[in-house]
């Protein structure tokens, strides 16, 4: 009896501390007063939501006490936000009809605002929208976002470029934790499948205040797909076909949610042959395949929310070197990469009385193996051998019509150990306390950290065994007034790097490196609603990046770049300061934006030829100098009323990067102008969500190459596509067709690493997608 009374007392105390609130309301059309069916009602901070019924009513239970932002969105209406103090009375809300596309909550910034309310300008796109335009993979899809490009080695390897900065200067987040997969290498791709990713957010500019080192150029934030809504089951089958690479992609997903427990699982497989250029030649060994598994378990009540996610990705990617045998095989030739990437994350949120604690922890294991022709690294007389082997394969192609080229990989090579094998283990944590809201002021403080180890197991060593430890502490605040919002914060970081000595390719013993890097950074910004339609944002932020292991310690041949690289153990932090100004005009018929930035980087680290020759390769050394990047994006979007189904969009982006000596930085994308004509029809008989589009992408001459680059000529690409949805009582069928590079243009992208070998980019590609959602 005593135990029963004690249990009842504990339950009563928990109710007082956390609350057991329910919120009900009704959503209607502001003009017609009719109820709005299937409107999405969502609390971003709680990650709780529901949909309205046929009468526009909704109810959400098990909500804690406190002040929370509620977001309501529905197709054909402007997104609506309101602060709700729980417990609360029933709500009655009227939505304003609008042709402007629905806004979503921005997750990558700390206060979970709609973009129209956010002080920092953040670009957001759903992955489904990116795939409608025929993207082969995620790294290609994000190039549709203004200011974002892709550094490629064929189709299978791509890295995000944000306003001219890439590799370790752009931080990638997935499942709420930073992605660590040896991303310093130009020929190291994302290693993330687009299947199971709901949306992409891009912060263009230094975000060290929020994320620490390596976010000096910006952040690519990948949001995983959500669980099924409460007390429901959903599943999908998705299939894609790509004509150029004879590629295919299949994905299966299932998710179920109860009142507190949620489950989701997805498996995907993709395989592609060598891509074909506009001249009808296949670029040898650009083939790749990808296996991906994603799973999650969620739990939530009024006191706690937990989300455990796991992602396994295996990528087998050919590394192209020269034009060789023509084949449609999907089995990579030598050299190729075999990469396993495991990501395990746990997102915890503890709801206190009017405040909350967030704790995210993540563990990653990256196994990167690279297989090469063993003759190549037994001696440096491989060029003659490779030429003979190439002639032999060409003869084999003529005799067998290209049916057996896959044996080039396996005959005599299959049982060999990888030339390069590195194991990277990473443990991340991010602890934040969300203070109780004080009038119009929100404050968050926290600590972030990382422990990481790198171990070598192959016969080649690019970077030594090493341990990296990060620790950062920060605080940020947001202050809201009727016409203006302010946001700012400060942060301190420490990174320590300890390496072991190793024997370089030239026989020298490289000493251990034991370095510490420290940095204070801050950010301040303001958003002002000048009029009902005109908004401006001004953000000033600093960021830093500690040099990576390759820049500090490398000493050997980098086969992927065809050069001998020598690091510099005395490199200092990169430290930058960026000013970003954004102006937006929006009404029911027309939208326009203009973003301008200037980014000053002290101690910019770059690689440059030294004039030396080692092992018959040119030697490149890592140097430092101050640099500056500047540019921006402008665009318009016309959707004239009453022709709300018609959309005309145009955007232009430019960036210029220079060192202090007035020479141009490498890997700066060319100026680009994109024009799109799109029509959309929400409903027509059984069809919903029908659309079609045609776009013209003009890439201008890149006349400002880096010191060891060459100029790149401009080109124009025409893309088009169409799609529709068929909705029944039990399922939703999606059909999509897109054609990229309609006129089969043969061209070179300035950010293609194959350009130096005279290997052009992909020609015409038709993508056909068929998806079933139940």
LOVO-47514 format. One record per residue (C-alpha): x, y, z negated. Coordinates in steps of 0.5 Angstrom, whole numbers, plus 500, padded with zeros to 3 digits. Last residue first. Layout:
# LOVO-47514
XYZ...
This chain:
# LOVO-47514
501507598506511602508508609514511613515511621521515623524516630531520632533521638540523639544527645551528644555527638562532637568532641574528640580532643585530637585537634577537634577530630577534624570537626569544622570548629565544632567541639562541645559536650552538651547532652541537654537535648542536643537533637531530639526529634520524633516523626510518624508518617502513614499515608495509604489507601483511603486513609491519611495519618500524618504527624510529627514533632521535634526539638533541638537545643544546642548552644556552644562557642569555644574554638580557637586553634588551627595551624595558621587559621583560626580567628576567635571562633567563639559563637554557635547558638542554635536554639530550636523547638518545633512540632507539626501535624500535616494531616491527622484523621480529624485535625488537618494541616496544623503546623506550629514551630518556634526556631531561632538559630544564630551562628558565626563560626565556620571557616576551615582555615583562612586568617592571616592578613598577608593577602589571605583572610576569610570571614563569614557570618550567618544569623537567622530566626524563624517564628511560625504559628499555624497561620494564626489569622494571620501572623507567621513571622520569618526573619533572617540575615546571612552574609559576610566576606572572603578574600585571599590572594596567595598560593602554596601547597606544602606541609611536612611534619611527620617523623618520616620527614620533618621540615618546618614548612607547615601550610596548605592552601591554594588561592592565587586570586580569590576575592569574594564579598557578599551580603544577603538579608531577608525578612518575611512576615504575615502574608507579605514578603521583604527580601534583599540580596546583594552578591559580588564575587570574583575569583580565579584560582588557576596556577600551581607549578606542580606543587604538592608535598604532604606529610602529616597525620591528616587521615594518614597523608604521608607522601608526595602529592603531585599538584595539590593532590591532582587538583588545581584548576578552579575559576569563577567570576560573577556579579549578582544584585537582587532586591525585591520588596513586597509588591514594590521595588521588584528588581532582580538583575545579575551578570556573570562571566568567565574566561579561563584556561589551564593546561599542564602535563605533569610526569616527574616524581622519582624520589624514594621518600615515599614517592616513586611515580611518573605518569600524569596529564591534566588538561582543562580548558574553559570559556564562558559568558552570560548574564540575566536581567529581570526587573518590574514587568520586564524579563530578559534572561540569556547565557552562552558557554563552551567548555571542555575538560580532560583529566588523565592521571595515575599518580596521587597518594600512592600506597601499595594499592592498585592506582588508576585515575582517568577522567574525560569531561566536557560541556558545550551549549548556548541558551537564550530567553528574551521577553518576546523572542523565545526559540533558542534552548540548545544545550549539550552537557556530557561527562565521563569519569572513571576513578579507581584508586586503592590504598593499602587494601589487600590483606585477607581480613587482617589476621583477625578481621578488623579487631574481630569487631571488638567481640561484645565489648563487655567480654573481659573488660573489652579484651583488656581494652583491646590488649591496651590498644594493641600495646599502644599500636605497637609502640606507635607503629615504629614507622615501618611496614606502613603501620604494621599493616594496620590500614585498609583504604579502598576507593573504587569510583566509576561514573558515567553520565551524559545529558543532552538538552535540545529544544525550541518552539518547533523542536522538542528533544530532551535527553538525560541519561546518567549512570553513577556507580560508587563503591568505597570501603574506607577504614583503619582499622576497625569498622563493624557496627559494634557498640564498643568502648575501646580507644579514643584516638584516630577515627577512620571507620566507614564502609560505604557502598552506593550504586545509583542509576538513572535513565530519563528521556523525553522526546517529541511530545512523548516521554520515557523514563526508567530509573533505579537507585540502590544504596548500602551504607554503614559506618561507626566513628571507629572509637568516639564513644564516651558519655560526656555529651559524646557518644557516636560509634555504631551506625548502619543504614541500608536503602533500596529504591526503584522507579519506572515510567513509560509514556502514559504509564508510570509506576514506582516502588521504594523501600528504605531502612536506616538504623543506628544505636549511635545515640538512639537513632532509628529510622524506617521508610517503606513506600510505593506508588503506582499510577497512570501518570504520576509516580516518578520523581525523587532525584534532585541534588545540586550543591554548587558554589565556591568557585564551582570547581571548574565550569558548571553554568558560567563557573557558578561562583557563589552560594548556589544550593538546591537540595530536594527529593533524593531517593534516600539521602544516601550519596558517598559525599565524604572523603576525609578532607580529600579533594572529593576523589569521587566525581559527582557532576551530572544532573542525577546528582551535582556537587561542586564546591571549591574542590572540597569546601569554601567558607560560605558554602562548606559541604563535606562530611564523613560518617558522623565523625570526620566532618566539614559541614556548613551552609550559609543558612540551610540547616547545615544541609542535613548533616551532609545528607545523613543522621539529620533529625529535624524532620530529615531536613523537611523530607530532604526538600529545601532550596536556597538559590539567589540568582535572578529567579522569579521569587525562586520559581524559574527553571531557566538554566539554574540548578532546577529551581521550581518550587515555592509553596510556604507563605500562609497565602490564598490566591489561586484563580486560573481558568485556561482552555485554549492553547496549542501551545503558548502558555507563560504563567506562574502561580505559587501562593496558596495554602498547600497547592502550586501551579507553574506553567512556563512554556512557549512552543508546540509540543504537549502530548496531553495534560488535562486538569479540572478543580472539581475534585480533580486537579493534579498533573504535570510534565517536566517539559521545561518545568511545566507543572500543574499541582493542585489536588482539589482547588475549586471554590471561587471563595476569594480567588480559589479555583483552578480549571483548565485543559491543555492537549497538543500533539505538535512537534514539527506538524505532528512529525510531518503527519506521522511521516506522511502516514508512514509513507502512505503505509509503505506505498500500500
